[in-house]
Amino acid sequence: MDLLKDSDLLNELGPLLSAEAAAEAPGTGVEAADLEQAVWVRLLEHDPAPAEPARWLRRAVRAEARLARRRARREIPYGHRHHVEDGSRPGRAGAGPEDALLHGEENRALRSAVARLPGRCPELMRALLSPRDLTYREIAGELGISQGSLGPVRSRCLGCLRRMLASEVAAPRLRGRER
């Protein structure tokens, strides 16, 4: 019996599949429609057709729900890549040693580049990067410049820093043959 040709059976299984998927979906972390789709694909790949389609369908829904639960436990959202569950950032207590080391190296490289900037840029960038989180008014007061000129100076300094870092970082090599 070819399930694709037996439209009565497919019409009969549709409501059962919807009900089973709706019952299993809340505990899986996926939507019922996603479970339904996965079971339909599984049914289409099943060769030969199952002897007891309704029983097979119930088991398939539960199997897909188990897979979805396992997947949800293993997957980590992209936003959590640099944060551990306690909310700490790399370099702070609670972060892994590799993250702390990489964060420290990035900080040293940035601070080294800032120190090599021309003119008043090193002072300005140190003030902007300060852990004290100074306002523009406080930075302008410390540096003895007007608050209105702080933005343009900052832009020039960041442009200079960007060019300096771009020249120090090696360009990625071409993959394959060069034409």
VEXKE-838376 format. One line per 10 residues: their letters; for each residue y negated, x, z negated of N, C-alpha, C. Coordinates in steps of 0.05 Angstrom, whole numbers, plus 5000, padded with zeros to 4 digits. Layout:
a> Y/X/Z/Y/X/Z/Y/X/Z  ...
This chain:
mdllkdsdll> 5024/5017/5000/5000/5000/5000/4975/5018/5000  4957/5014/5018/4933/5029/5020/4910/5014/5006  4900/5025/4985/4879/5012/4969/4854/5006/4985  4847/5024/5004/4823/5019/5019/4825/4994/5037  4849/4988/5045/4853/4964/5063/4857/4939/5047  4864/4941/5021/4869/4918/5004/4843/4910/4990  4825/4896/5004/4799/4889/4993/4801/4869/4970  4822/4852/4969/4826/4834/4947/4830/4850/4921  4847/4870/4923/4852/4886/4899/4827/4901/4890  4812/4912/4909/4787/4926/4902/4767/4906/4889
nelgpllsae> 4766/4882/4900/4748/4862/4888/4757/4854/4860  4783/4854/4856/4794/4847/4830/4790/4869/4810  4791/4894/4819/4788/4917/4801/4759/4922/4794  4740/4914/4811/4712/4919/4806/4702/4909/4779  4705/4884/4773/4696/4874/4747/4710/4887/4723  4736/4893/4726/4751/4907/4705/4739/4935/4700  4734/4949/4722/4723/4976/4720/4695/4975/4707  4679/4955/4715/4652/4953/4703/4654/4948/4674  4672/4931/4665/4675/4925/4637/4685/4949/4621  4705/4963/4632/4716/4986/4618/4695/5008/4616
aaaeapgtgv> 4681/5013/4638/4660/5034/4638/4638/5027/4619  4630/5002/4618/4608/4994/4599/4617/4998/4570  4643/4993/4565/4653/4997/4538/4655/5026/4530  4661/5044/4548/4665/5072/4542/4639/5088/4543  4620/5080/4559/4596/5096/4565/4580/5103/4540  4575/5085/4521/4558/5092/4498/4566/5117/4483  4592/5123/4481/4601/5146/4466/4603/5171/4482  4596/5170/4508/4601/5193/4525/4576/5209/4532  4552/5196/4530/4528/5210/4538/4522/5207/4567  4537/5190/4582/4532/5185/4610/4529/5155/4613
eaadleqavw> 4518/5147/4636/4515/5119/4641/4541/5107/4652  4543/5081/4648/4568/5067/4656/4571/5069/4686  4550/5069/4702/4552/5071/4731/4563/5098/4739  4557/5119/4724/4568/5145/4730/4598/5146/4725  4606/5133/4703/4635/5132/4698/4649/5116/4720  4637/5094/4728/4649/5077/4749/4653/5094/4775  4632/5108/4782/4633/5124/4806/4655/5145/4805  4657/5158/4782/4678/5179/4779/4706/5167/4781  4709/5143/4770/4736/5130/4772/4742/5121/4800  4721/5111/4815/4726/5103/4843/4734/5127/4859
vrllehdpap> 4721/5150/4855/4729/5174/4869/4757/5182/4862  4763/5181/4837/4791/5188/4828/4811/5169/4841  4804/5144/4843/4822/5124/4856/4826/5130/4886  4804/5137/4899/4806/5144/4927/4822/5169/4932  4821/5188/4913/4836/5213/4916/4866/5210/4908  4872/5188/4894/4899/5183/4884/4917/5176/4908  4938/5192/4912/4957/5187/4934/4985/5190/4923  5002/5172/4925/4999/5145/4935/4984/5127/4915  4979/5103/4923/4965/5084/4906/4981/5079/4881  4967/5076/4858/4981/5072/4832/4998/5046/4833
aeparwlrra> 5021/5047/4819/5039/5024/4818/5026/5001/4803  5013/5007/4781/4999/4987/4765/4969/4994/4765  4954/4984/4784/4926/4992/4787/4909/4986/4763  4912/4963/4750/4895/4956/4727/4900/4976/4704  4926/4982/4699/4932/5000/4677/4922/5028/4684  4926/5036/4709/4917/5063/4718/4886/5064/4714  4872/5043/4722/4844/5042/4720/4834/5046/4692  4846/5032/4672/4838/5035/4644/4842/5064/4635  4865/5076/4642/4870/5104/4634/4850/5123/4648  4843/5118/4673/4825/5135/4687/4797/5134/4675
vraearlarr> 4788/5110/4666/4762/5107/4654/4762/5123/4628  4782/5121/4612/4784/5136/4587/4785/5166/4591  4799/5175/4612/4801/5203/4619/4773/5214/4627  4759/5198/4644/4732/5207/4653/4713/5207/4629  4716/5188/4610/4699/5188/4587/4704/5213/4570  4729/5221/4567/4735/5245/4552/4723/5270/4565  4725/5271/4592/4713/5294/4606/4683/5294/4602  4670/5271/4603/4641/5270/4599/4633/5279/4571  4649/5271/4551/4643/5280/4523/4646/5310/4521  4666/5321/4532/4670/5351/4531/4647/5365/4545
rarreipygh> 4639/5354/4568/4617/5366/4583/4591/5365/4567  4586/5343/4554/4562/5340/4538/4561/5359/4515  4584/5365/4503/4585/5384/4481/4580/5413/4491  4588/5420/4515/4585/5447/4525/4558/5452/4538  4545/5431/4549/4520/5435/4563/4497/5439/4544  4479/5457/4552/4455/5463/4536/4431/5458/4555  4412/5441/4547/4389/5436/4565/4373/5461/4570  4360/5462/4594/4345/5486/4602/4324/5493/4582  4310/5474/4570/4288/5479/4552/4297/5494/4527  4323/5495/4521/4332/5508/4496/4341/5536/4501
rhhvedgsrp> 4337/5547/4524/4346/5574/4530/4333/5595/4512  4308/5592/4506/4294/5612/4490/4290/5603/4461  4301/5581/4453/4298/5571/4426/4325/5566/4414  4328/5574/4389/4353/5568/4375/4349/5540/4363  4370/5528/4353/4369/5501/4343/4350/5498/4320  4344/5519/4304/4326/5515/4281/4297/5517/4290  4292/5519/4317/4265/5519/4327/4252/5546/4328  4265/5567/4320/4253/5593/4320/4252/5605/4348  4234/5623/4353/4231/5636/4379/4243/5664/4377  4249/5676/4400/4259/5703/4400/4239/5721/4385
gragagpeda> 4250/5740/4370/4233/5758/4355/4228/5749/4327  4234/5724/4321/4231/5714/4294/4258/5713/4280  4258/5708/4255/4283/5706/4240/4299/5682/4251  4324/5686/4255/4341/5665/4266/4349/5669/4295  4333/5685/4310/4339/5690/4338/4361/5711/4339  4376/5710/4361/4397/5730/4365/4385/5758/4368  4401/5779/4363/4390/5806/4365/4382/5813/4394  4397/5803/4414/4390/5809/4441/4362/5797/4448  4358/5772/4440/4332/5759/4445/4309/5773/4432  4314/5781/4407/4293/5796/4392/4287/5822/4406
llhgeenral> 4307/5837/4415/4303/5862/4429/4287/5858/4455  4296/5839/4471/4282/5834/4496/4253/5826/4492  4249/5808/4472/4222/5799/4467/4204/5822/4457  4216/5840/4441/4201/5863/4431/4193/5882/4454  4212/5886/4473/4207/5904/4496/4185/5892/4514  4186/5865/4518/4166/5852/4534/4138/5855/4521  4137/5851/4495/4112/5854/4480/4101/5882/4483  4118/5903/4480/4109/5931/4482/4099/5936/4510  4112/5927/4530/4103/5932/4558/4076/5919/4563  4073/5894/4553/4048/5880/4557/4025/5894/4542
rsavarlpgr> 4030/5901/4517/4009/5915/4501/4002/5942/4513  4022/5956/4524/4016/5982/4537/3999/5978/4562  4004/5957/4578/3988/5952/4601/3960/5943/4593  3958/5927/4573/3931/5918/4563/3915/5943/4555  3927/5962/4541/3912/5986/4532/3901/6002/4555  3914/6000/4579/3905/6016/4602/3884/6002/4619  3877/5977/4611/3857/5962/4627/3829/5976/4624  3812/5972/4645/3786/5985/4644/3765/5969/4627  3744/5982/4619/3721/5969/4606/3728/5955/4580  3717/5931/4577/3721/5915/4553/3746/5899/4553
cpelmralls> 3761/5901/4575/3785/5884/4578/3806/5889/4555  3811/5913/4547/3831/5917/4525/3823/5902/4499  3797/5903/4492/3788/5889/4468/3791/5859/4471  3783/5849/4495/3784/5820/4499/3813/5811/4499  3830/5825/4513/3858/5816/4515/3872/5818/4488  3866/5838/4472/3877/5840/4445/3868/5816/4428  3843/5808/4431/3832/5785/4416/3846/5759/4425  3851/5757/4452/3864/5733/4462/3893/5732/4454  3906/5755/4452/3935/5756/4444/3939/5758/4414  3917/5757/4399/3919/5760/4370/3935/5737/4357
prdltyreia> 3951/5744/4337/3966/5723/4324/3948/5705/4307  3923/5713/4303/3904/5697/4288/3895/5672/4303  3901/5671/4330/3894/5648/4347/3864/5642/4345  3848/5661/4353/3819/5659/4351/3808/5639/4372  3786/5626/4366/3772/5608/4385/3755/5626/4403  3745/5614/4425/3727/5629/4443/3702/5637/4427  3691/5620/4410/3667/5626/4395/3672/5651/4377  3695/5652/4363/3702/5674/4346/3706/5700/4362  3719/5698/4385/3723/5722/4402/3696/5732/4412  3679/5714/4421/3652/5722/4431/3636/5736/4409
gelgisqgsl> 3638/5725/4384/3624/5737/4362/3635/5765/4355  3661/5768/4356/3673/5795/4350/3666/5815/4371  3665/5807/4396/3660/5826/4418/3630/5829/4424  3614/5812/4412/3585/5814/4417/3577/5806/4445  3590/5787/4457/3582/5777/4483/3578/5747/4481  3565/5735/4501/3560/5706/4500/3586/5691/4506  3588/5668/4494/3612/5652/4497/3615/5643/4526  3593/5639/4540/3593/5630/4568/3604/5652/4587  3601/5677/4580/3611/5698/4598/3640/5706/4592  3651/5694/4570/3678/5701/4562/3698/5692/4583
gpvrsrclgc> 3695/5668/4594/3714/5658/4615/3716/5676/4639  3692/5682/4652/3693/5700/4676/3704/5728/4670  3697/5739/4646/3708/5765/4639/3738/5764/4636  3747/5743/4622/3775/5739/4618/3790/5737/4645  3778/5722/4664/3791/5719/4691/3793/5746/4705  3772/5762/4704/3772/5788/4716/3793/5806/4703  3795/5805/4677/3814/5822/4662/3843/5813/4669  3848/5787/4670/3875/5777/4676/3882/5785/4705  3863/5784/4723/3868/5792/4751/3876/5821/4752  3861/5837/4738/3866/5866/4737/3894/5871/4725
lrrmlaseva> 3900/5858/4703/3926/5861/4690/3949/5852/4708  3944/5830/4723/3964/5820/4742/3970/5840/4764  3948/5852/4775/3952/5872/4796/3966/5897/4785  3959/5905/4761/3971/5928/4749/4001/5924/4744  4008/5902/4733/4036/5896/4728/4052/5892/4754  4039/5880/4774/4053/5876/4800/4060/5903/4813  4042/5922/4810/4047/5948/4822/4068/5964/4807  4072/5958/4781/4092/5972/4765/4120/5960/4768  4121/5935/4774/4147/5922/4776/4158/5926/4805  4182/5935/4807/4194/5941/4833/4198/5915/4848
aprlrgrer> 4193/5915/4874/4197/5892/4891/4227/5888/4894  4237/5863/4895/4265/5859/4899/4275/5869/4926  4299/5880/4927/4309/5891/4952/4319/5868/4969  4317/5872/4995/4327/5852/5014/4357/5851/5014  4368/5827/5016/4397/5824/5017/4405/5822/5046  4426/5835/5053/4435/5835/5081/4421/5856/5097  4421/5851/5123/4409/5871/5140/4380/5865/5145  4364/5886/5149/4336/5882/5154/4333/5880/5185  4315/5863/5194/4311/5859/5223/4286/5870/5232
